[in-house]
């Protein structure tokens, strides 16, 4: 239906635009972010990585007292994680190389946030079982610190401990 340009009242708003504006308003109201999230955008240096064992409540610094690594959240909504345990040494044989996987967590994917959680759709990972999965993390910002909590699950790196959840702390290395 053509618009009457001689009409002096408000012109009718195209329906698609109204739906789009409503969707954007809904995202803003719920704290959801379609791409990136300025609260966490940038480079974060790993400070600590421990797991809590569900059956005992015990906490274990599975990556050592001084793990290394970074997380990088892009403004476009992609995240990169490369986290490694303390004291890793080059391995000479297949068994030693396999053990190195127990002290590595590395993946990337597109992420979205909602409130105090982000969900990453994994497209590349150190563990092929994670590819194509959604990984959700709860986070808390405390000054220049990013505290991250995973849900309870059996983590491939320390599956023998049963259900665990990771408690990971980062310190801001750069802004966006």
Buried (B, 14 or more C-beta within 10 A) or exposed (E): EEEEEEEEEEEEEEEEEEEEEEEEEEBEEEEBBEEBBEBBBBBBBBBBBBBBBBEEEEEEBBBBEEBBBBBBBBEEBBBBBBBBBEEBEEEEEEEEEEEBEBBBBBBBBBBBBBEEBBBBEBEEBBBEEBEEEEBEBBBEEEEEEBBBBBEEEEBBBBEEBEBBBBBBBBEBBEEE
